[in-house]
Amino acid sequence: MSDDKTYLGLDIGTSSVKALLVDSGQRVVAEASAALTVSRPHPLWSEQDPDDWVRGVEEAVAAIRKDAPDAFARLAGIGLSGQMHGATLLDAADKPLRPAILWNDGRSFAECAELKRRVPEVETITGNLVMPGFTAPKMLWVAAHEPEIARATKRVLLPKDYVRLKLSGEAVSEMSDASGTSWLDVAERRWDARLLEATGLSLAAMPRLVEGSEVSAHLSPTVAKAWGLDGRKIPIAGGGGDNAASAVGVGATEAGAGFVSLGTSGVVFSVTDRYVSLPERTLHAFCHALPNRWHGMSVMLSAASSLAWIAEVLGREADVGALVASAQSFARSKAAVASAPVFLPYLSGERTPHNDAEATGMLAGLRASHGADALAFAVMEGVAFSFADAVDVLDAAGARPVRPLLVGGGARSDFWGQMIADVTGLTIDVAQGAEAGAALGAARLGMLAAGAGPVEIICARPPIQRSFAPDAEGAALHAPRLRRYRALYPAEKAAR
């Protein structure tokens, strides 16, 4: 219909800004992206110029306006998602004082311990371990190493919220992204004054908090005019951190719903209707992007990237599909599986359940008889075992997901999906075309804020294409090997 309203989802990622324009039926009208670069001036550092995010949004929106001018002119709502944890430090005029320190910056390890010394109950308040990636320890690092910048800091924003500031003139954040700062009381969904004071800040430096589906601000008249929307009052939703927005994008909105992301890294995400936490096992306990919802999240650092690694080692990176097929053929022999190597996928350290950046990968039980098929099988199985650990952590916290969706590049392999179901005990669904799409989740939040419909309609789960139910025979085959797998990390740690 010519009068069909449209909604814009903006995802401020690390490598790119993505923009997605959908109509009221959530059909994709246009999409565009703009590349971003990361600066690494010193070991462990990872930074970006905040204004690059704004330029990326301008570039992506310009491309969408060019592709679909009439549809863009009917814009009725905007949602934001983005990379979490980034420290964007602003002066009294809301100008960046230095490059933003990103989620994957590791310089503030010592400051994590210092924050815990200053506020011993920090993990009880926030529900999470204090990690170098989180925002609060970065502020302590700046205070120690760049004191003049710390003194000049009048406001701290997360990446997507800096974009919101530039689009609307208002400093606002929302619960899911704020959960990753180590400043939020996650159970009460509010900033904690003690934690702010411990990092040299006050509530005045923090953005106002809203729920992700609420109106946070409106597009400023200046931006609206530049976008050809002069005179229109376009609401901007609170939005969400990237994983929470991705969950909204695949319909994971009710307690027990969730997803298993088999991408470069691995994530098991489970929605709860109450606050749950288990920081001692590196569970991320965050607010969801919807009111009265939280989520537990287990994160593994090397999932599909482990398969890419072994393919490159074997010289098979151009033919990963054939390598997976050989692993599947190998697995048809129970005797071969029983004597296969066991793989520990900690190629880049590990998050859940160990929180150990120094953890290393391992192939145990190698024999001269093992070929590429055995190695590929072992790697895929080791990643499945890491998901078993992830699910066990969620289970222990009372947040075990029910029929999560399998998303990410690894979802293309039915063999891998069935293996993960067997070792985790989860029934896992695959939806046609479902991806953990943060930009779609942002657009859906924009629809909710604009009053386009209720959550159950706007955030519907996509139709299920196929499912993987745990197979008792497969589970029994992997069980002794899972026990061997779980013995490897303590041995590796003790040998360091």
N, C-alpha and C positions, 0 to 999 in steps of 0.2 A: 504493500500500500504506500502511496506517496506521502501520507502523513505519519507513517510508522516512525516512532521514536527510536533513536539509537543511543548507545552507551559505550563509553570509552574506558578500556582497562589499560593502565600504564604500569609496567613492571620495571623497576629500576634495578637491574641485575648488576653483576660484577663485570661481565664481559660485554654486555649490551643493554640498551633500553629497548623494551618491546612495547608496541602499541597495538591494541586490538579493538576494532570497532564492530559491535554486534547490534542486530536489530532486536525488537522486543521478543522475538522467538529464539533469540540467542544464535541465530545464523550469522556466520562471519561475513561481514560486509567488506572489510579491508583490514590488512595488517601490515605492519612495517617495523623495522628495527634500525637502531643506530649503534655502531660499535663503540666500545669504551676501552681505554687502556688502563693498566695498573702500573704504578711506579713502585719500584723496589730499590730505593737509594742505598739501603744497608741490609745486611743479613737479617732475616725475620721480619723486615718492614714490608708493609703492603698499604699503599695509599692511592687516593684519587682526588682530583680537583672537583669539589662539589658542583661548580658551575658547568662541568662537563656533563653531569646528569641533566641539567636544565637544557643545555644545548642538544643533548640526545633526544629529549622529549620534543623540543622544537623541530628537530629534523624528522623524527618519526611522525609527528602530527602533520607536518607539511606534506609528507609523502601520502598520508591517508587522505588529507584534503584534496590532493591532486588526483588520487585514484577514485575517490567517492565523494565529490563535493556536495551533491544534493543530500546524501545520507548524513554527512558530517554536519550539515546545516540544521539537521533535526536532532542534534545532540541534546539529551535530556539528563545525563548524569555521568559522573566520572568516578572511577575507583583507582586506588593506588596500592601497589604491592612493591616489595623491594628486598634487597639484601639486608640482613639484620645486623645489629651490633655496631655499626660504623659510628665513630665519634666525629661529629661535625661541629666544630667550635666556632661560635660567632661572637662578634664584638657588639657594642651598644647599638650600632647601626645595622645589625644583622648581616654583616659582611664576614666571610670566612677568614679566620685568623691564620690558618695553615691548611695543608691538604687533609682531607678526612682520613682517619686511621680505620682500616677496614676489618671485617670479621675474621679474615685469615692472617692478620698481623699478630706475630708472636712475641713482640718485644716486652710485654708487660707481665711476664711470668712472676717476677719478684713482687710486683704490686698486688697480685692476687693474694699472696700470703699476708701482705701488709694490710689489705682491706679486712681480711679475716681477723687479723690481730686487733684492728681498731673496732670492729663490730663482730665479736665471736659468733653471734647468732645469725650472721648474714645468710647462711644456707637454709636456716629455718624460715627466715622472712621471705626469701626469694624462691625457695624450693629447688635451688640449683647450686651446683658447684660454681665457684668463681673461677672463670677461665680467662686466659689472655685474650681470647676473641671477644669477650663481652666488653661493654662500654665503660663501666665504672673504673676498672683497673687502668684503662688507657688514660683516664683523666688524672689518676695518680701519677702515671708516668710523665705526663705533660707537666704536672706541678713540680716533679723532681728534676726534670731535664730541660724544660722550657718555661721557667717560672714566670717570665714576662707575658707569655701567651696565656698561662693559667690565670694570671691576675686580670688580663683584659677580657677573659671569657665571660660573657653575660648570658649566653644561651647555648644549650647543647641539643642538637637535633639528630635524629637518625636519618639515613639517606633519603628515604621516600618522603620524610616529613620536611626536609629542606626543599624538595621539589614542591610540596604543598605550599610552603611559605612563599615560594616564588610565583606560584599560580594564583594564590589567593590573598597573600599578605598576612596570613594568620599562622601562628605557631601552634600546631595541634599534633598529637600522636594518638595512637590507639593501643589497646591492651596487649595484643599479640606481639607486636614489635617491641613495646616497652618491656615485656617480660624478659627480653634478652639483654637487658642493660645492667643487671645487678643493682638496680635502684628501685624496682617495683616490688611491692608486697603483692605477690601473685594471687594469694588467696583472697585478699580484700580488694584487689584491682585498683590500687592507688599508689602514688609515689611514697616512699618511705623517707621521712625527714632525717632519720639517723644516718642512713646510708649516704644520703646526699651531703650531709654535713661532714661525714668522714672523708669525702673526696673534695672538700672545699667548695661545695655548691649549696644552694638553697632551693626551695620550691619555686622561687621566682625565675630560676634559670631553666625550669622544665616546661615543656609545652603542656597545654591543657589536654586532658585525656577524654576520649570518647570511645564508644564501641565501634567496631569495624563497619557495621552496617548502618551507623547513624550518619547524619549530615555533620561534617566537621567544619566546613567552610563553603564558600562559593567562589567560582572563578571570578577573579577581579575584573572590573570594567576594562582595564588596559589590556589584559590578556584576551578577554572575550572579543574585544575589538580587533586585536591582531589575528585572531582565529576566525574572523568573519562572523562572530556571534554577538555583535553589538546589541545591547539592550536586553540580552537574555540573562537570566539569573540561573546559572548552572550549578547544581549542588555537587560537592566533592565528598565522597564517602570517607569514613575513617580509614578503611582499607585493611591491610594485613601484612604481616611479615611473610616472606616468600612461601614457607611451608604451610602456614595457616591459610593463605590465599589459595595455594594449590589444593588444599583440602576442600575449600569452598567450591573450587572449580570442578572437582570430581564428586561433589555431593556428600562429602563427609562432614555432616553437620550435627548428627544426633549421637548420643552416647553409644559407644561400641563400634561406630563406623570408623573407617580409617583407610590407609593405603600402605602398601609395601612398594617403595621406590627402588627399583633395581637399575640405577643409573651409574654414573662414574663413582659416586659414593652411594651408600645405602641408607634408607630411612624406613623405620616402621612408625607410623603415626596413628594414634588412637584417640578419638574424641571421648571426653568424659563430661558428666553433668555436675561434677564436683571437683574440687582441688585435690590432686594427688601428687605426691613427690617421692623420690627415692634418690637423692643426690649422691649417696655413697656408692651407688652403682651407675652413676653417670646417666641417669634418666633426665632428659630435659622436661621440666614441668612448666608449661606456659599457658597463658590465657589463649582461648581461641579468638577468632575474629568476629564471633557472634556473642551476644549477651548470654550470661549464665552458662557458658561452656568453657571448658579448659581442654588441654590435650597433653598426653604423655608422648614423648618422642625419643626413640632410640636411634642413634646415628653411628654408622659404620663408615670409615673413611675410604676403604678400597673395595668396591663391589664389582661392577662391570669393568672397572679399570684393572682389576686383577686378571680378567680374561684377556683384555687388550695387552697387558704386560706379557703373559705367557705366549700369546700369539706372536708378539714382536720377538721374543726370545727365540721362538721356534722358526722365525722367518715366515710366519703364516698370517701376518697382519692384513694381507690383501684378500685372505680367504677364511675369515673367522667362521663363517657359516659352515664350511666343510670341516673345520676343526671341531666345532660343536657336534656335527653329525658323527664324527669319529668317536667322540666321547660318549655319545648316546649308544653307538654300537658296542663300545667297550663295556658299558654298564649292563648289557644284556647277559653277561656272564657273572654269576654270583661269586664264583671263585676269583675272577679277575678283580672284582670290586673289593673282596675281602683282603686281597694282597696289594691293593693300590696304595700309592703314597697318600699321606694326609697333609693337607695344606693349611697353614695359618696365614690368613690374608692381611697381615698387618704391614703392608708395604710402605705405608706412610704413617706409622704409628696407629693408635686406635683410640676411639672415643668411648662408646658404650661397648662393653661394661667396665673397661679398665682405666679410662682416662690416662693413657700412657703414650706420650708423644715419642718416647724412645723404644716402644715395642717394635719388633721386627718380624718380617714374614719368615716362613719356614716351610720346607718340603721334607717331611719325615718319612722314613721307610723306603727310600729310593733303592731300586735294584737295577742292574745292567739290563734286565729284560724289559724295563718300562720304556715305552715309546711315547710319541706325542699324544696319542689317544689317552693313555693313562694319566699324563700330566694335565691335559685339558680337563679330564674328568675330576681329578683331584682339586684343581683350582675352582671349578664350578661347585663342587661339593663343599669346599672350605668356605666359600662365600655363603652357601646355604646354611652351614653351621653357624656362621656369624649372625645370620638372621634368627637362628634358634636361640642364641644367647640374647639377642635383642628382645625377642618375644618373651623369654623368661623374665627379663627385667620388668617389662610392662605387666606381666602376670603378677609378679611379686608386689607391684604397686597398686594392684587392683584395676588395671587399665588394659586388660587383654582385648585386642580388637576382635570383632566378629565379622567374618567374610570381608576382609579388606580387599580393595582393588589392587591389582598388580599393575604398576605403571613404570615408565622409563624404558630405555632401549632394550634392557634384558627381557622385558615382557614379550618380546617377539619369539622367545624360545619356550615352547611348551615343555620341553624336557627339563629346563631349569625351573620353570614354574611348578611342575609336579614335584621335583626334588625338594623345593622349598616347602611345599605343602606337607610332604612326608616328614621332614625333619622338624618342622615347627608345630605340626598338629593343627594348623589352620586350614580351613577351606578358603581358597583364594579365588576371587572372581577377576575376569578380564573383560573390560568393556570395549565395544567397538570404538576405536579412535580415542579412547580415554588417555589423557596425559595429565601429569601433575602440572597443569597449566596455571601459573600464577596470574598471568594477564587475564585469562578467562575468569578466574576467581575475583580479581579486582573489578572486572566489568560487572560481575554478578553483585558484588557489594555496592557498586554504583547504582545498579538497578534497585536494590533494596532501599538505599538511601533516598532514591527519587520516588519511592512509593509505587514501583512497577508491579508489585505483587508480594505475597508472603514467602517466607524462607522455603517452605516445603514445595512451592511451585518454582521459584526462581533458582533454587539450589538443588534441583532434582538430580538423583544419581543417573548416570547414563545407562542405557540398556546393556544387560550382560550378554556377552558373546559366548563365553565358555567359562568353565570353572575347574579348579583343581582341588579335589577332596583328598585328604590324607589316605594313603594306601597302607594297610597294615603290613603287608609283605615288604614294601619299600622302607617303611619306618624301621622294621626289624633288621633289615639289611644295613641301614646306616647307624643304628643305635650303638653298637660297639665301637664304631669308628668315631662317633661323636664323643664318646668317653675318652678315646685317645686324643682327639682334638683338644678337649678341655684340659688335658694334662700338659699340653705343649707350652702354653703361655707361662705358667708358673716355672717350668724348667728353663725356658728362655730367659725369663727375668732373673732367676737365681744365678744364671751363668754370666750375667753382665758384669 
